[in-house]
Amino acid sequence: MAEVAELQRQLLASQNPDDGWPFAKGSSWTEPTALALLALRLHDRFAGACQAAVHWLEQRRNADGGWRPNDAIPTSTWVTSLAILALPDAGEQAGDWLAAHAYKTTGGSCWFPGTASWVTPTATAVLALLRLGGRRFATPIEANQRFLLSRRCRDGGWNHGGTSFRSENAVSYPETTGLALLALAGVPPEQLTAAFRLADDFVKNPGSIEGLSWLQMGLLAQGRTVPDTAPRLQPRNVRDISLRLLALAALDGRTV
């Protein structure tokens, strides 16, 4: 597919000399590096670039089992979820760190340890813990999914969903709605009827490559039919390129 080849070319051209990826330009960060590695692996290409990225990520792992966002921020954070998804051998210690740093009062997961829970880190934590083995981490997975269901907007979708910003009083976003649906795969579909309706509308006008990609992956994970339409918008950064490649892989039957 011509689009896949072009996106892969752009992704490889963006890889830094230190073997990580930036968000757009500049220093490497764990988030775009993990997403780029995951995207390239799902398309089963470029083993050399992938192995170099694996090494970059392994060097950013902390002794507590989590991952730091980059070399300037020493604390393990939510990006641990992305590292788990990108690294087949991340190990259960990483899952233990992730499970231990959920926001205990309301469920859900946070960007930084000890802070409030939000939709994106909660959803990515679910995906990572499922990747490591759902039975061992059943309790935090279920708690995080309950948090997601409790943070729906009135239209059935999701925005950022922080505990200090009641999401039911705000407008849903395509990006977080798609990501939440991906993390809620397996939840009885009758609980998500309004979310499906909203997501189907969002796909027609997602506003961004990121939004379209998460929506396509989320709807596919829910067993919904998703049109493979060429996006009108262009990728803005490494995250957009990687997510588009992940969505195209999902449309082709290959998932995380």
N, C-alpha and C positions, 0 to 999 in steps of 0.2 A: 504494500500500500504506500502510495507516494507520501501521504501525510505522515505516516509513521516514520519513514526514512528521513524526512525533513526534520521532524521533531527530534529524532535521535541525533541527527547531525548538529542541531542547535545545542542539545544537551551536552554532547561531547566537547563542543567548542567552548562551552561555559565552564568546564572543569578547571579548577585552579591548579597551578604547578604543585601545590602540596597534596593534590589528589582529592580534596573536598570540593564542595560547590558553594558559591555565594547565593544570596537571594537574587541579586541581579549582577552587581559587580562588587569587587572588594574581597574581604576576608571570607573564609569558609565557615559555615555554620552546620550544626548537626541536622536541623530540620530539612533544608534543601538537599543536603548530602544523602540523608536517609531516603527521601522521596525519589531522588534521582537514581540511587542504587536499586531501589525497589522497582522502579519503572523499567530500567534496563534489564534487570533479571527476569521480569515477567515476559519480556520479549526475547529472552534467551540469546542476547547478543553482547559482544564487547567484553569478553571475559577479563581482559587485562585491565580495562578501566574499572570494572566491578571489583576485582581483587584489590586494586589500589584504594578504592573507596572503603572497602571492608577494613583495610588496615587503618585508614584515617579514622573511621568510627571507633574501632577498638582502642585507639590511643586516647579517645575522649571519654572513655568509661571510667567512672570513679570507683573507689574501693567499696563504697556502699552498695554497688550493683546498678546504680542509675547512671544516666548520661548528663553531662553538662552541655549547655547550648553552644558554647564555643570556648576558646582558650581564655577569654577575658572574664568569663562567668564560671566560677568553680563549682557552684552548687548544682546538684542533680535536680532536674526539673521534668516537666511533662514530656519533653522530647525523648525521654526513655521509651515511651510507647512507640514512637516512630523507629527508633533504633531496633527494638524488638521485632517489628514487622520487617525491617530490612535485613536483619542478620539471622539466618536460620539457627545459629548456635548461640543465641543470646543467653540462654540458660534461665533456670527458674529463679536464680537470685535476683535477676532483673524484675521478674514478675512479683517477687516478694517485696521489693522496694516499691513497686507501683501500687500494690495492694495496701501497703502500710501507709502510704501518703495520700490516701483519699481523705476528703474533708469529712470527718466522722459525724458531725452534728446532723447534716442533711443528706449524706450520701454524695456521690459524685466525686470528681477529681479536679485538681487545681493546676494552675500554671506553675506556681512555685509552692513548695511545701509550706503548710501552715496557713495558707490563704484560702479565700472562698472558691467554691466550685463553679465551673463554667461548662458550657455545652461541648466545646471542641476538645479540651483535655479529657472530659468524661467519655466522650464517644471513642476517641482514639485509645483510651485505656481499655475499653471493652474489646476493641479489635485486637489489641496486643495480648490481653489475657486469654482470649479465645485461641489465639495463635499458639500460646504456650501450653494450652490444655484446659478446656473449660471445666472439667470436674475439680481439679485442684483449686481453681480460683472461682468456683461457682458463687461464693458469697459476695465478693466484691463486684463480680460481673452483674449479678442480680441487683445489687445496691445501685450501681451506676445506671443500669437500665431504668430502674424506678425513678432515679433522679431525672433522667431525660424525659420520661413520661410526665413528670410533675412540672416540667419547665416549658410545656407547650404554650404557644400563643393562642389567642382565641380563634385564629383561622386554622389551627391544627398543625402549624409548622413550628419552626424554632428560630430564635435569634441567638444572641450570645448567651442568654439565660443565666446570668450570675445571680447569686442569692440576694445581693443587695439591689438588684434591678429586676423587678418582677416581670418575667417575660410575657405573661399573658396580656399585659397592658401595652405591648410594643408590636412592631411590624416584624413578620418573619423574613428571614434571608434565604435565598436559594442555597448558599454554601452550607450553612449549618443545618438546614432542613434535609439536604441530601446526605450529609455526614451522619446525622442522627438516625435516619432511616437505615443506613448501612449498619450502624451499631445495634439497631433494634431488630435485625433479621431473626426470625424465630418467634417474635412476639405475635400473639394472635392478630390476624389482619383486621378483624373487626374493631380493634382498638386504634387503628391507624387510618380509618376511612377518610377523615378530613385531611390528614397529611398526604395521602395518596392523591386526592383531588388537587390540593395545592401544588404538589410537586409536578403533577402533569401539566398544570398551567405554567409553572416556573420554567419547565423545559422549553417551552415555546419562546420564552424571552428571559433567559437566565441572567443576563447582565454582565457575565464574565465567563471566561474559560473555567475558572475554579468552580463557579456555581454549576455550570453544565456538567462538569466531570463528576462532582460529588452527587449530583442528582441522578445521573445515569448509573453510577455504581450503587447508590442507595436503592433505586427502583429495581434494578436487576437483582440485587440481593433479596428483595422482597418478592421476587417471582413475577414482577410486572413487565409488560412489554414496553420497550424503550426504543424510540426511533434513533437510528444512527445518522443524524443529520450533521453535515459539515458546519462547524461554528462560524458565525459571522465575525466574531471577535478574534483578535490575535493574542497569543500568549504574551504576558507582560514580564515574566520572570521565570526562573528555574522551577519554582513551585508550580506555576501554570503549565509549563511544558511537561513536567513529570506527571501531574494529575491527568492531563489529557492522554498521555500514553497509558496510564493505568486504566482510564475509562475505555480506551480503545481495546485494550487487552480483555477487559470485562465483557465488552460487546462481542468479543471473539471467543468467549467462554473460558478465559483464563483469569483467575482471581487471586487475591493476596493469600 
